Amino acid sequence: MAMWGGRFGSGTDKDMQDFSESISFDKRLYKYDIQGSKAHAAMLAAQGIIPQTTAQKIIEGLEIVQKNIESGDFTFCAELEDIHMHIEKALTEAIGEDGARVHTARSRNDQVALDIRLYLRDEISLISNMIRDFQRAMLSQCEANPETIMPGFTHLQHAQPVLFAHHLLAYIEMFERDLGRLADCRKRLNLMPLGSGAIAGTTLPVNRETVCKLLNFDGITQNSMDAVADRDFAIELVAALAVFAMHVSRLSEDLILWCSQEFDFIEFDDAFTTGSSLMPQKKNPDVAELSRGKTARIYGDLTALLTLCKGLPLTYNRDLQEDKEPLFDAIDTVIKILKVYPPMIASMKIHPQRMLEAASDPSLMATDLADELVKLGMPFRTAHHRVGSLVKWCHDHGKGLNRLTLEEMRITIPEALDFFLELFDPAVSIAKREITGATGFKTVRSRIDYWLETLE
């Protein structure tokens, strides 16, 4: 008979057991369930609800259970439904009927809410540290290539020259925002829900503040109904992971293009690529492509959680058992990406000369020419039109901007000066962009130094 079976006259159908079990996936919460139960038992004893000796037996018994699980000497079965039931039964078998006292003044509703929050605190710390490693890998390429020039793109067309390091630093900034979102999420989830019971709290004289302090939470949930029904923190975390995955997917798209023969800006180490089963010459950017694909999977996890919660009345409903698989999947998927992506980036080979060749198209400096006209006092729209007309003239006559004579330039720009003919060098263009946040050599070097200090 199940631990909750006093109300029932017969056992549960086998298919029903298989349908309703969650132990197949929530067993990963075991150490958090045990951690919470230890604190709960200590509080029960401190409040005189159970004897101190009983609490000590419970704590020692829980340590035995944890050792058995971690050694592999533990049997999980669908009949016991979830990790909470498994641990309570194993505890009772280890220390006798005193083990049954551990569930005093709590419900599985507030117990699982506690376990997930404890689990997510650790996972957020792990993922945050791994994102820091990702930033360091990106920064190592910036430091190794601080003055490598490449074409920047808008609309996937050559736009203006930029530094390769400036491009990578953009992703370091994105990842920093991702870290901020994870930190914000941790603040909101770090409230202690135990003591909320099934819905209405408990009539027993518990001290929630004691448990809060023992488990290092920042505070206590203030509404028992909200505490057991709330999954905002899980949704918020997966949303933050989805944004991170989106950033990785954008980076992947850049890298996939750059390693193609048409671009030939980079080359991946053999350790992070695979070949074709048919074409012997192929070297495929699998990490980038799979990460781009797995982003869709994480979006699916977020959609599943939002859809799961959108129609639920207060308070706890069994539907909420379905929160764990998409939550765990999103976390596992991000961790898998973070294990392979940073070393791939760190080992990536850069082709500076090919990048510079692509950035040396003189039309990429057309805006620089318009800016010089503005410095002479011309309204920008007029300057833009004059330079646009010059670009058309060059196109029609099959001549590059950097091959014009001053007389030819003055056909559409009568105000042109001698030095205008020297504006079509990408290094000159970059050197003029020394404002905060721009791609100038000194500005980018300063930002590399900032990140070196920050990520030290």
N, C-alpha and C positions, 0 to 999 in steps of 0.2 A: 504494500500500500504506500502511496506517495505521502510525503511529509504533511501535505495539505489535505489528505484523504479522509479525515474524520467525517466529513459531510456526506461522503459517497458510499454507496452500497456495493459497488463493484469496481474492478480495476479499469484502467484506460485501454482502449483498443490499441493494438500494436501499430497500426498505420497512423493512428492519431499521435502516438508517442513520437514516431519518426517525423511526422509533419510539424509537431510543435517544439521539438527539441532545439536548443541553441548551443549545446555544449560543443558541437562540432566547430563552432567559430568563437564562442565567448570564453573558451578555456584559456585563451591568451591573457585573460584578466586575472588569473589565479593569484598572482602575488599582490595585486591591488586589493582583491577581495580579502586576502589574509591580512594585509596591512590595515585595512579599515576595520576588520573584525578585532584585531588586537587593540586598537585604540578604543573601540566600542566597549570591549570587555573591561579595559582599564577604567573607563568612565563609569560603567555600571558598578564596579567595586567602590570607586571613590564616592559614589552617591549612595552607597549602602543598599543598592538594589540586589546585588549578589555578593556573597562573601569574597573577601580578598583572596582567600586560598583557592576558591573556585576560578576566579579571574586568572590567577597564576597558572592553574592547570590548563585553562583554555588557551592561554598564550603559548605555553610550552607545547600543547597538543597541536596548535596551528603551525608551530615551527616544524614539528615532525611531519605534518601533512605537506608542507612546502618542500621539505627535503625529499619526500617520496615522489612528489610531482617532478621535481627537477632531476631526480636520478632516473626517471622513467619507470619507477616501480609504483605505478598508479594506473588504475583502470577507469576509463571514461565510458559511460554507457548512456543511451538515449533515455532509459527509464528515469534517470535522475534529472533530466531536462537541461539544467544549466550549471554553471560553475558554482553558484551559491549553494545549491543542493548537494553537489559533490563534496564540497569542502565541509559543510556541516555534517554530512553523514560520516565522512572519513574522520572528522574530529570526534564524533560521538563514539565511533568504533575504537578510537585511540585512547579516550579518557573516560568512557562510560557516559552515564546519563547527564553528567555535568556539561557535556558538550552541547546538549539541547538548550542550555541557558544562553548561549551566545546570541540567539535570535530575539532575546528579550528586548522589547521597546524599539523594534525596527521591522521593516517590511522589505521584501525583495525590491519593491518600487524605489525606496530611497537608497537601498543598498547598491543597486546597479547604477543609480545616478551618481553615487559616490565613486564607485569603481571606475566608471568611464572618465570622470574628471581627474582622478589620480593617474590613470593611464595616459590621458591626453597631455597632462603636464610633462610627463617624461618624453612623449613622442614629439611635442613641440620643441623641447630642449634639444633632442637629437637632430631633428630636421633643421633647426636654426643653426646648429653647429656645422651641419653638412652644407648648408647654403653659404656659410662663411668660407668653407673650403672651396666651394665653387667660385666665390668671389676672388679668392687667392689665386686660383688657377687662371682665371681671366686676367688678373693683375700681373701674373708672371709673364704673360704674352705682351701685355702693355709695356712692362719694364724692359723686355727683350727687344721690343720694336717701337721705341718712343717717337721716332721721326719717320716711320714708314708711311708713305702717302698713298691713298687709294681714292677712287671716285666715290663720293656719297651719292645715294640714290633717292629720288622721289618718283612715285609712280613706276618704280622699277626701271627708271631711265637715269642715265648719268646726269647728275645735277651740279654739284660743286666739289672741288677737292676737299678731302678731310683726312685727318690722321687715322690710321688703322686703330691706334690706341684709343682715340676719341670714340670710335665706333664701339669698341669693346667696353669702354668705360660707361657707355649708355646702359649696357646690361648690368653692370655692377650697381648703377643707380637703381635700376628696376628691382634687383634682388634686395637692395637695402629697403625699399618700400615693402617688399614681401616680408622681410624680417620684422618691420614695424607692424604689419597686419597680424603676424603670428604673436607678437608681444601683446598687442591690444586684445587679441582673442584670449590669450592666457589670463589676462587681468579679469576678464568677464567670467571665465569658467572657474576661476580659483575661489569659489565660494562653496562652503561645506553644506551639503543637503541632508546629511544623516540626522535623524530626529524628526523628519517630516512624516515618517510612517507611511502608510498606504495612501493617505490623503489628508488626514486631519491632525497629524502629530500624535502624541501619546499622553495618556493620563499618568504615566510613571514619571517620577521626578528626575529626569535626565538632565545633564548639563552639556548642552551642545557646544558651549564655548570651550570646554575641556577637550572635546574631540577635535574641534577646529584647531586648537593650539598644538595638539599632538601630531596632527597631520599637516601642519604648516600651511593652512589655508589663510587667506587674507581676511575672510569674514564668513558670515553665516547667511544662508538664504532666509528671506524674511516672510515667505508665504509657502506653506506646506503644499498647497495645490500646485502652485507654479513649480516648486522644486522637483516634484516627481514627474511632471508633464513636460518640463523644459528640455528641449534639445537644440535650442538656439546656438549653444556653444559648439555643438557638433556640426551644425550647418555652417556656422561662421568659419570654423576651421577648414572644412572642405572647400568653402568659397575662397578662402585665402590660398589654399593649395591649388585650386583651379586657376587663380590669377597667376600664381607662380608657374604653373604648367604652361599657361598661355605665353608667358615670357620665354620659357625654354623652347616652346614651339616656334616662336618668332626667331629666336637665335638659330634654331635648327634649320629653318627655311633659309636664312642668310648663309649658313655654312654649307648647306646642300647645293646652293647656287655657286658659292665660291669654289667648291671643290670640283665643279663640272669642268669639262674641257673648254667650254666657252669662256669661263672666267679664269680658271687656273690660278686663283689667288692663294689657295692653301692645299695641303695634302695631309690626310689623316694617317696616323701610325697603323701598321698592319693589324695590331692587336685590337683595334676598334672598328675594323671593317670586315666584310666577307666578300666572297666572290660569287660568280654566277654558276649555276649547275650546267649551263649550256655554253656561255661565252667565256673563254679562258682569260680574256683581257680585262674583265670587269673588276673593279674595286669599289664596293658600294658603301655609302655612309650610313650604316645600319643604326648606329646609336642615335644619330640625329633623326632619322626617319621613324624609328620606333618611338622615340620620345615625342615626336610630333603626333604620332598615332595614339599614344597613351594619354595624351592631353584630352582627346575625345572621351576616353574611358573615365577620366576624372570628372569631366563635365557630366557624364552620365550618373556618376555617384552623387554629385551635387543635386541633380534633377531628381534622383530617387529620394533623397532626404527631404527636399522641399515638398515633393508630391506626397510623401509619407505623412508629413505633419499638417498638410494644408486643411484637412477636413476633420481633424481629431477634436472631439469635445474634451473638456477637462473632466477627469485628470488623466491618470494612467490608463492606457489601452494596450492590449497585447500587440497591436500593430507596431508599437515602439521596439519590440524585439528585432524588427527588421532594420533598425537604424545601424546595427553594428557592421553588417557585411559591407555596405557601401562606405562606411566610415573607415573600416579597416583596409578596404581595398584602395581607397584614395591615399591613405598613409603609406601602405606597402608599395604602391606604384611610384609615389614620389621618392621614397627611399631607394628604390631600384634605379631610378633615373640618376639620383644623386651619387650613387656608388660608381657609375661608369662615366658620367659626363665630365666631371672635373679632370680625371686623368687623361681623358681624350683631348680636352682643351690644352692641358699642360704639355702634351706630347705632339701637338699639332705643328706641322712645318709650314712656315710662311714663305711666300714668294714675293719679296718686296719689289723686284724689278718689274714683274708682270703687273703688280698693282700700280706702280708709277706710270707705266706705259698707258694703262687704261685711264689714269687720271690726267694725262698730258694732252688730251684733246682740248685745243684752245677754246672751244665753245663753252667749256665748263667755267671759264673765267669771264664770260660775258657780263655777269652781274658786277664784277670788279670794275669793268669799263664804265658801266652806268653809275656806279658809286663815285668814280672820279669826276664825272660830269656834274653830279650833285655837289661835290666839293667846290666846283667852279661857280655854283649858284643856280644851276638848272633845276627846275622842278623834277622830282623823280619820275613822274609819269611821262614827261617829255623825254627824259634821258632813256627810259625804258623803251619808248617807241623808236628813238634814234638808233639805239643798239640793236633792237629787233630788226629794223630795216637793214642795218649793216650785216647781220647774220643771214638775212634773206639774200642780200647781194652776193655774199660769199658763196652761199649754197648754189645760187643760179650760175655763178661763174666758176664753180669748182675750185675755190680757193680757201685755204684755212685762214682764220683770223690772225694767226701768227706769221702769215706770209704776206700780209698787206703792206703796201707803201703808205706813207702818210697821206699822199694825194688820194689814194683809193679810199682810205678811211674817211677823208673829208667829203666824199661824195654824199654820204648820209649824215656825217657828223662834222659839220664845218668847224666846230670848236676844238677838234682834236689837236692835241699837242704831241711833241716828239716822244715823250716818255710813255704815251699810251701804247706804243708799239712793244713795250717791254712788260706789259701786264699779263702776258699769257704763259707764265711759268707757274705751275701749281705750288711750288715752294714759296714763291713770292706772294701768292694769294693767301696761303696759310699763315705766313709770317705777319700779315696785316691784321689777323683776326685775334687780337690779344685782349678781348673783353671777357669778363667773367662768363664761364659756360661755353665759350666758343672753342674752335679747333686750333687756335694758335699754338705754336711750338712751346712757348713758355707757359701758357695757360694749361695745356695738357700735362706738361711736366710737373707743374704745381699740383695738379689733381692726382697724378700718379703718386707723388710724394705724400699727399694727404691720405690716400688709401693705404699706402705702405705703413704709415703710422697707425692708422685706424685698425688695420687687420693684423698688426704685429702680434 
